[in-house]
Amino acid sequence: MSVPPDEPARLEREISLHQQHLAATVDELAARVAPKALAQQGVASAQARAKELVLDSDGAVRVERLAAVGGAVVAVVGLFTGLAVRRRH
């Protein structure tokens, strides 16, 4: 049984194409898990969640939520201030 003359060349081309495809896939995966890319994804996700909390679907500010957050901040600052004053006396 003889091998057709073009068979080795065809196989080499196929192997080369598969290697290129694998190399591109590895590069893409490496870029996805790079620390900088993951950090950027985390920041973008946090920004999106913050916007959802503060803005409604029309893009208007949700005053009641901002007031609740502001009240919580004032309460925490007051608590820490009270504790600091109490420690001094």
C-alpha positions in Angstrom: 0.0 0.0 0.0 1.6 3.3 -1.1 1.0 6.7 0.3 -0.3 9.4 -2.1 2.4 12.0 -2.8 0.4 14.9 -1.5 -0.6 13.1 1.8 2.4 14.2 3.9 2.1 17.8 2.8 -1.6 17.8 3.5 -1.1 16.4 7.0 1.6 19.0 7.7 -0.8 21.8 6.7 -3.5 20.3 8.9 -1.2 20.0 11.9 0.1 23.5 11.3 -3.5 24.9 11.3 -4.4 23.0 14.5 -1.2 24.4 16.2 -2.2 27.9 15.2 -5.7 27.4 16.5 -4.4 26.0 19.8 -1.9 28.8 20.1 -4.7 31.4 19.6 -6.9 29.6 22.1 -4.1 29.6 24.7 -3.4 33.3 24.2 -7.1 34.1 24.6 -7.4 32.1 27.8 -4.2 33.7 29.2 -5.6 37.1 28.5 -8.9 36.3 30.2 -7.2 35.2 33.5 -4.5 37.9 33.6 -4.7 39.7 36.9 -5.1 43.1 35.2 -8.0 41.8 33.2 -9.7 40.2 36.2 -9.3 43.5 38.2 -10.8 45.5 35.3 -13.8 43.0 35.2 -14.2 43.4 39.0 -14.2 47.2 38.8 -16.7 47.2 35.9 -18.9 44.8 37.8 -18.8 46.9 41.0 -19.6 50.1 39.0 -22.5 48.4 37.3 -23.9 47.2 40.7 -23.5 50.7 42.2 -25.3 52.3 39.3 -28.1 49.8 39.7 -28.5 50.7 43.3 -28.4 54.5 42.8 -30.2 54.9 39.4 -33.5 53.6 38.3 -34.2 52.2 34.8 -34.7 55.8 33.4 -31.4 56.9 34.7 -33.0 59.1 37.4 -31.4 59.1 40.9 -33.1 57.0 43.5 -33.3 59.6 46.3 -34.7 57.2 48.9 -31.7 54.9 48.5 -29.2 57.7 48.6 -30.9 59.0 51.8 -30.7 55.5 53.3 -27.0 55.3 52.5 -26.3 58.8 53.8 -28.2 58.0 57.0 -26.1 54.8 57.5 -22.9 56.8 57.0 -24.0 59.4 59.5 -24.9 56.6 62.0 -21.5 54.9 61.6 -19.6 58.2 61.9 -21.6 59.1 65.0 -21.0 55.7 66.5 -17.2 56.0 66.0 -17.2 59.6 67.3 -19.1 58.5 70.4 -16.8 55.7 71.1 -13.7 57.9 70.6 -15.1 60.5 73.0 -16.0 57.9 75.6 -12.4 56.5 75.5 -11.0 59.9 76.2 -13.0 60.3 79.4 
